[in-house]
Amino acid sequence: MEKVKLALNYGLMLEMMRVKGLDNEAIVGLLHEGNEEVLESFGEGIPTWKTLVDFYQLNKVKVDQAIMEGYEMSFLTKGALKSLLSIKFAMKEGEDFVDTGEFLDHVKITSNNLQSLREVIAKNWTIVLLEEDLDQEVHVVKIELTHKPIFSRK
């Protein structure tokens, strides 16, 4: 069964709630309730928590499935990918990864977090293993565009 695809803003807001310790049932309950003031306590919405509540009200089955069974982001810009790493894994640019301009390099990530990233990352990005320390369960990866743009020179 294919995973539910979510727009990056909805996925990032779900991850903001998870980081604050909410389990799947609590997230579903809050979205069902739709109290935007409570949701704002998890951080700034992308663009607003109302957009997520409205999306939930129109797509309850899809969103419930995404929360309970996992989801994949439908598309990620490089900026959104960096936000995902920051929100979901508390990673910092310059410490945990390097933005080369074209891709993210030397991304230091644990085995569990790497598996979690692979589950949600949009297919427009590819994770390339550079190094692994199985004893420490730490990996160093590069995250690059799956299909790199080709610019012709004239």
Salt bridges, closest charged atoms under 4 A:
GLU2 OE2 - LYS5 NZ 3.46
GLU15 OE2 - ARG18 NH1 3.30
GLU15 OE1 - LYS88 NZ 2.86
ASP54 OD2 - LYS50 NZ 2.84
GLU72 OE2 - LYS5 NZ 3.11
GLU72 OE1 - LYS123 NZ 3.02
GLU93 OE1 - LYS82 NZ 3.04
ASP99 OD1 - LYS78 NZ 2.92
ASP99 OD2 - LYS82 NZ 2.82
ASP105 OD2 - HIS106 ND1 3.25
GLU132 OE1 - HIS139 ND1 3.46
GLU144 OE1 - LYS142 NZ 3.34
GLU144 OE2 - LYS148 NZ 3.79
